[in-house]
Amino acid sequence: MGYIGHLAYSVFKDSLLFPFVLTLIGLLVIYLGVMYQRHHSLIEKFVRENLPDSVQQMVPARARAAS
């Protein structure tokens, strides 16, 4: 937050677009979080199925049993 404050007050001091872009980025993060929460089992299943075998062996047994 400190760096964003620096950007807002120093780098983009006279920019009217910066607050709107920052707001859109924040809304996008919230939207992606909601979509992940709704579809996390499908997303995690897809990721697990596409991991290389060497990486799949490092996944804890509890996570593998849930698939």
Phi and psi in degrees as a GROMACS rama.xvg file:
@    title "Ramachandran Plot"
@    xaxis  label "Phi"
@    yaxis  label "Psi"
@TYPE xy
-63.5834  -40.111  GLY-2
-68.4645  -38.3356  TYR-3
-65.2812  -37.4275  ILE-4
-61.2477  -42.7735  GLY-5
-60.6504  -45.5916  HIS-6
-61.3936  -43.4018  LEU-7
-65.2744  -41.9832  ALA-8
-91.2937  -21.12  TYR-9
-110.791  -59.3968  SER-10
-74.6292  -46.9051  VAL-11
-107.809  36.857  PHE-12
-56.1933  -42.1589  LYS-13
-103.408  15.1992  ASP-14
-93.2127  125.676  SER-15
-84.4524  -19.7081  LEU-16
-81.5674  -27.4525  LEU-17
-56.337  -46.997  PHE-18
-61.907  -35.97  PRO-19
-69.9015  -41.6029  PHE-20
-64.381  -41.7013  VAL-21
-63.7177  -39.5575  LEU-22
-64.9084  -43.3453  THR-23
-62.5097  -40.3512  LEU-24
-63.0856  -42.3987  ILE-25
-63.0343  -43.6776  GLY-26
-64.6696  -36.6853  LEU-27
-64.5422  -40.6365  LEU-28
-63.3429  -43.0968  VAL-29
-63.3209  -44.6595  ILE-30
-60.6907  -46.4418  TYR-31
-63.4253  -35.812  LEU-32
-64.7919  -41.2855  GLY-33
-66.5926  -42.6994  VAL-34
-64.7584  -38.7883  MET-35
-64.8267  -42.2183  TYR-36
-62.3937  -38.712  GLN-37
-71.2076  -34.4514  ARG-38
-121.125  24.7484  HIS-39
-61.9744  -34.3129  HIS-40
-67.8697  -40.0183  SER-41
-67.3346  -41.1385  LEU-42
-65.1054  -45.8987  ILE-43
-66.0354  -37.1332  GLU-44
-63.7758  -44.4054  LYS-45
-60.9097  -45.0689  PHE-46
-64.4237  -45.5274  VAL-47
-61.5072  -39.2016  ARG-48
-69.2009  -23.8653  GLU-49
-103.449  5.98723  ASN-50
-77.3862  144.927  LEU-51
-63.2688  153.587  PRO-52
-56.1791  -38.1942  ASP-53
-63.872  -33.0415  SER-54
-80.7772  -35.8722  VAL-55
-61.0554  -31.7589  GLN-56
-67.8719  -21.4589  GLN-57
-87.6256  -9.24481  MET-58
-71.8958  132.025  VAL-59
-57.7017  149.817  PRO-60
-59.275  -36.4182  ALA-61
-60.6484  -41.0398  ARG-62
-71.2125  -34.1537  ALA-63
-70.8128  -35.183  ARG-64
-68.3121  -26.8963  ALA-65
-74.3425  -15.5143  ALA-66
